[in-house]
Amino acid sequence: MEPNQQEQRLAANQDFLKSLNELEDILQENLPQEGVSPYEINQTDNKKQITAQTSVSEPDEIKIDLAAWEDAVADIEKYLESKEKGDE
């Protein structure tokens, strides 16, 4: 592998990890603050079923940084493209 390719892969890897961290931060910001577990275990017919608790928020309540998501997606796409080129 040429040194330039290795540098590109390292840069792409760093961009990818940065994007994942940004996504994690965004998801953490949007979790319920009440300390409620996102899953509820119900006992039905001696079988445990795990059902995700969902709540519908009003559009005003949803705080999503669209630009951050777009940047993260672009970084992930860039990473995947560079990985595909490296595999060829």
Backbone bond lengths (Angstrom), bond angles and torsions (degrees), N, CA, C in turn:
res aa  C-N    CA-C-N  psi(-1)  N-CA   C-N-CA  omega(-1)  CA-C   N-CA-C  phi
1 M - - - 1.447 - - 1.521 108.08 -
2 E 1.303 115.71 133.90 1.454 120.53 -179.47 1.525 109.98 -73.30
3 P 1.343 116.64 150.76 1.472 119.74 179.47 1.528 112.96 -57.63
4 N 1.335 116.95 -35.72 1.461 120.24 179.59 1.529 111.15 -64.60
5 Q 1.326 116.52 -40.79 1.462 120.52 178.03 1.524 110.57 -63.53
6 Q 1.305 115.69 -41.45 1.463 119.85 -179.34 1.533 110.04 -64.62
7 E 1.326 117.09 -40.08 1.466 120.60 177.80 1.525 110.47 -64.65
8 Q 1.330 116.34 -40.49 1.465 120.23 179.09 1.526 110.76 -64.79
9 R 1.306 116.34 -41.70 1.460 120.05 178.62 1.524 111.25 -64.87
10 L 1.318 115.92 -40.84 1.460 120.09 178.58 1.527 110.17 -63.38
11 A 1.326 116.68 -44.19 1.466 120.89 179.04 1.530 110.59 -63.80
12 A 1.326 116.45 -42.88 1.466 120.22 178.99 1.524 110.54 -64.38
13 N 1.320 116.29 -39.68 1.460 120.95 178.33 1.524 110.47 -62.98
14 Q 1.320 116.97 -43.11 1.461 120.96 179.47 1.526 110.71 -65.03
15 D 1.327 117.49 -41.68 1.467 121.19 177.06 1.528 110.94 -61.83
16 F 1.323 114.80 -41.96 1.460 120.19 179.95 1.525 110.92 -63.06
17 L 1.324 116.93 -46.87 1.462 120.66 179.59 1.526 111.49 -63.88
18 K 1.319 116.34 -38.39 1.467 120.42 177.21 1.529 109.65 -61.91
19 S 1.324 116.51 -43.26 1.463 120.74 179.65 1.523 111.34 -64.09
20 L 1.321 116.41 -41.18 1.459 119.43 177.88 1.524 110.95 -62.67
21 N 1.319 116.68 -41.04 1.463 120.14 177.88 1.522 111.16 -63.80
22 E 1.334 117.10 -39.63 1.464 120.77 177.63 1.525 110.72 -63.42
23 L 1.330 116.41 -42.66 1.458 119.98 178.22 1.525 110.96 -63.02
24 E 1.318 116.32 -42.30 1.463 120.38 178.63 1.527 110.62 -61.21
25 D 1.325 116.77 -43.19 1.467 120.72 178.31 1.526 110.85 -61.33
26 I 1.322 116.52 -43.10 1.463 120.67 179.90 1.523 110.35 -63.14
27 L 1.326 116.13 -43.95 1.460 119.52 179.70 1.522 111.31 -64.72
28 Q 1.326 117.19 -40.63 1.464 120.77 178.75 1.521 111.03 -62.74
29 E 1.321 117.56 -37.43 1.463 121.47 179.63 1.523 111.34 -66.14
30 N 1.327 117.02 -29.34 1.460 120.94 -175.26 1.524 113.86 -95.61
31 L 1.341 118.06 1.50 1.459 120.57 176.80 1.522 109.89 -73.82
32 P 1.327 117.05 152.41 1.464 119.29 176.58 1.527 110.45 -61.92
33 Q 1.317 116.49 139.99 1.459 121.38 -176.54 1.526 112.83 -90.75
34 E 1.323 118.84 0.67 1.449 122.15 -174.68 1.522 112.97 -82.63
35 G 1.318 118.71 -1.70 1.452 121.37 -178.98 1.518 112.83 76.17
36 V 1.305 116.82 17.71 1.450 121.50 -179.89 1.515 108.65 -83.55
37 S 1.307 115.96 133.66 1.456 120.64 177.43 1.520 109.48 -67.43
38 P 1.340 117.75 140.69 1.465 119.31 -179.54 1.519 113.44 -72.16
39 Y 1.318 117.44 -6.65 1.458 120.29 -179.10 1.523 110.38 -123.78
40 E 1.286 114.63 145.07 1.451 120.63 179.47 1.519 106.71 -126.40
41 I 1.324 115.83 131.33 1.461 119.65 -178.96 1.524 108.48 -98.99
42 N 1.304 116.23 123.69 1.467 122.40 178.75 1.516 109.00 -111.85
43 Q 1.324 116.38 141.35 1.457 121.09 176.42 1.522 107.54 -99.87
44 T 1.321 117.73 113.99 1.451 121.92 179.79 1.518 108.56 -137.23
45 D 1.332 115.88 124.45 1.463 121.80 179.44 1.523 111.58 50.75
46 N 1.333 116.56 43.07 1.465 123.54 179.51 1.520 113.48 58.93
47 K 1.303 116.72 18.74 1.464 120.87 176.31 1.510 107.74 -119.33
48 K 1.298 116.38 137.97 1.458 119.77 176.93 1.521 108.74 -88.84
49 Q 1.291 114.08 130.74 1.456 119.83 175.63 1.515 107.35 -120.16
50 I 1.281 115.23 133.04 1.457 119.88 177.14 1.519 107.32 -103.33
51 T 1.299 114.88 119.97 1.456 119.12 179.26 1.510 109.09 -118.63
52 A 1.295 115.59 134.04 1.463 119.97 178.92 1.519 108.66 -75.35
53 Q 1.308 114.76 134.21 1.460 119.27 175.36 1.516 107.33 -80.70
54 T 1.292 114.62 128.97 1.458 118.47 179.44 1.511 109.19 -124.89
55 S 1.275 114.64 145.74 1.457 119.38 175.01 1.519 107.49 -135.75
56 V 1.299 115.48 139.93 1.454 120.51 179.30 1.516 107.54 -93.40
57 S 1.308 115.39 121.88 1.456 120.49 -179.94 1.511 109.62 -98.18
58 E 1.294 114.52 149.75 1.452 120.03 173.78 1.524 108.01 -69.46
59 P 1.318 119.06 149.07 1.468 121.27 179.95 1.524 112.85 -53.89
60 D 1.337 117.46 -31.95 1.460 120.19 179.74 1.525 111.60 -66.66
61 E 1.342 116.41 -28.20 1.455 120.82 -175.51 1.525 112.82 -82.70
62 I 1.304 116.87 -18.79 1.456 120.48 -177.21 1.517 108.68 -83.18
63 K 1.332 114.76 120.17 1.463 119.80 -179.69 1.524 107.88 -115.43
64 I 1.301 115.94 92.73 1.455 121.24 -179.44 1.518 108.08 -119.33
65 D 1.312 114.83 129.28 1.457 119.95 177.76 1.526 107.42 -87.03
66 L 1.320 115.90 95.88 1.458 121.59 -176.04 1.521 111.67 -59.89
67 A 1.312 117.42 -38.90 1.467 120.59 -179.69 1.525 110.54 -62.40
68 A 1.323 117.57 -39.16 1.466 120.64 178.85 1.524 110.59 -65.19
69 W 1.332 116.87 -41.37 1.458 120.29 177.28 1.527 110.75 -63.20
70 E 1.324 116.82 -43.82 1.464 120.35 179.99 1.521 110.82 -62.92
71 D 1.332 117.39 -41.37 1.465 120.85 177.55 1.521 110.63 -62.90
72 A 1.323 116.04 -42.92 1.461 120.05 -179.59 1.522 110.94 -63.73
73 V 1.316 116.80 -44.13 1.466 120.66 179.05 1.523 110.43 -63.58
74 A 1.321 117.08 -41.75 1.467 120.68 179.05 1.524 110.48 -62.60
75 D 1.333 117.20 -41.49 1.463 120.52 178.13 1.522 111.13 -63.96
76 I 1.320 116.83 -41.09 1.465 120.50 179.58 1.527 110.21 -65.72
77 E 1.330 117.09 -43.75 1.467 120.11 177.82 1.521 110.86 -61.96
78 K 1.318 116.86 -41.75 1.466 121.61 178.70 1.530 110.15 -61.88
79 Y 1.322 115.80 -42.69 1.464 120.86 179.13 1.529 110.48 -62.55
80 L 1.331 116.82 -46.88 1.458 120.27 -178.74 1.525 111.65 -64.51
81 E 1.327 117.24 -39.45 1.462 120.50 177.51 1.522 111.05 -63.34
82 S 1.322 116.88 -43.03 1.464 119.39 -179.96 1.521 110.54 -67.31
83 K 1.325 116.62 -33.64 1.460 120.24 178.49 1.526 110.21 -68.20
84 E 1.341 117.02 -40.99 1.461 120.99 178.11 1.523 110.89 -63.83
85 K 1.323 117.58 -40.81 1.463 121.38 178.94 1.520 110.65 -64.99
86 G 1.315 116.54 -35.28 1.457 120.97 -179.79 1.512 112.68 -71.50
87 D 1.327 117.27 -27.07 1.458 121.79 -179.56 1.518 112.59 -79.22
88 E 1.320 116.81 -17.11 1.471 120.26 -176.39 1.497 112.18 -74.26
